Amino acid sequence: MLRNLWSEWLRIARHIGSFNARALITLVYFTLLAPFGLLYHAVADVLHVKKQPSGSVWLNRPPTATDLETARRQG
């Protein structure tokens, strides 16, 4: 009888633990990671779209070599 009760408790405890883990990870995500992500998204300009001093969207790139050896090193 106690063995059956113990195995049933282990089954219920596993479900409770699974729920607690999901709830804790969700809480950590929405209280720590999501605000930092939203702040980074609002502040960062990874594609350099906001910086347009001359009104042009072109980015100045350094010239690259156009010889055959450089073309072979591409991959």
C-alpha positions, 0 to 999 in steps of 0.5 A, spaced: 500 500 500 505 504 501 509 503 495 503 504 491 502 511 495 509 513 494 509 511 486 503 516 485 506 521 489 512 521 485 508 521 479 504 528 482 511 531 484 514 530 477 508 534 474 508 539 479 516 540 478 515 540 471 510 546 472 514 550 477 520 549 472 516 552 466 513 558 470 520 560 473 523 560 466 517 564 463 518 569 469 525 570 468 524 571 461 519 576 461 522 580 467 530 580 465 531 578 458 525 581 454 526 588 457 533 588 455 531 585 448 526 591 447 531 596 450 536 594 445 531 593 439 529 601 441 537 603 441 541 599 437 542 601 429 545 594 427 543 596 419 546 603 420 539 605 417 538 611 422 545 615 421 544 618 414 548 625 414 547 626 407 540 623 406 543 617 402 542 610 404 549 608 401 554 606 405 562 607 403 565 601 403 573 600 402 575 598 395 577 590 395 582 587 390 580 584 384 585 579 382 584 572 381 588 570 387 583 574 391 577 571 388 580 564 389 580 565 396 573 566 397 571 559 398 
